[in-house]
């Protein structure tokens, strides 16, 4: 499932999603009322160096890296077939710079999906990490979590058309760089 284009009206199914949607509404309101130039960037699954695997906000990639580097078995929630759109942190930094310096009037007060437009399952991520670490792919299954999305993939049409952005980092390349970073913190 491709995440809806930015102009689709979402129906948030979690308190977290509702809060994010409300922030977008505030930004649009301030743009209309006070001519404040705002752009809401909807980050998908950002990963990369400095993603602390011990943080309560850690993403699945840094958690898997930590476990697998330490020789532990990572826990995969649900069946592991849920997908995410993983984007490397340096690509996100590039989007931030492009959005900040853009003169594109259609962006003001509007949200923009920031992802790669490619989805990858949790099990595929685990396999890619194991391949790069040359380690076991053993894992345990955990229960599904309330509010987890089954499939998530950004519609990046607006991102590429308005800002001309094309991701520089593939998941494989970003994982290699992340492995180097996590090895230093584990």
Secondary structure by P-SEA (a helix, b strand, c coil): ccccccccccccccaaaaaaaaaaaaaaaaaaacccbbbbbbcccccccccccccccccaaaaaaaaaaacbbbbbcccccbbbbcccaaaaaaaaaaaaaccccccccccccccccccccaaaaaaaaaaaaccccbbbbbccccccccbbbbcaaaaaaaccccccccaaaaaaaaaaaaaacc
